[in-house]
Amino acid sequence: GQNIDQPTEMTATEGAIVQINCTYQTSGFNGLFWYQQHAGEAPTFLSYNVLDGLEEKGRFSSFLSRSKGYSYLLLKELQMKDSASYLCAALDSNYQLIWGAGTKLIIKP
Amino acid sequence: GAVVSQHPSRVICKSGTSVKIECRSLDFQATTMFWYRQFPKKSLMLMATSNEGSKATYEQGVEKDKFLINHASLTLSTLTVTSAHPEDSSFYICSAAFTDRSEQYFGPGTRLTVT
């Protein structure tokens, strides 16, 4: 079956760095998305990786290893507003998004 | 660019009534729109995929006669929850994409409460 695994919850300190991991098992693979979702709001797009390697976008970076079925989202210089859930989603061979349950990130002062 | 709106943002209705939720792509033409449901502290659950001008494709377990989806134009899709029951209370989110293979842009969501 198809499956996405990511930690349920993580805690980090303001100004620090945090890495949120995601492993996936899908029938075929056409890329991996990271979305940010604040409580009570819809997800917003953060990144898309389809090739191996690191994509950097400001304070956020996303890494993909297709051979390992693994991705991570790296958040630097954490701010209180980064407290949110981070959703990992893989695009399978039918171009259907398979969603992880999300990682709730708690930022402490 | 790529802004998606949803209306209403919140709705409370009585059990047995029907509720319509609109999803609009404001600055692009969306060939494909998706409807999701999300329970508290859970991930997004895809309900159906709709392509403009054709019938929606429903995911297994989603009742198509209860959740009516219409994608009449390239900028508008509607989800109608018919004969709503308290268990239909949820956060409903739509997304729109240029094609069924491109990035999805999410609407702000609609919080439905059925009393």
Interface residues (C-beta under 8 A of the other chain):
Chain A: N30 F33 Y35 G40 E41 A42 P43 T44 F45 Y48 L87 Y95 Q96 L97 W99 G100 A101 G102 K104
Chain B: Q6 K41 K42 S43 L44 M45 L46 F91 I93 D100 R101 E103 Q104 Y105 F106 G107 P108 G109 R111
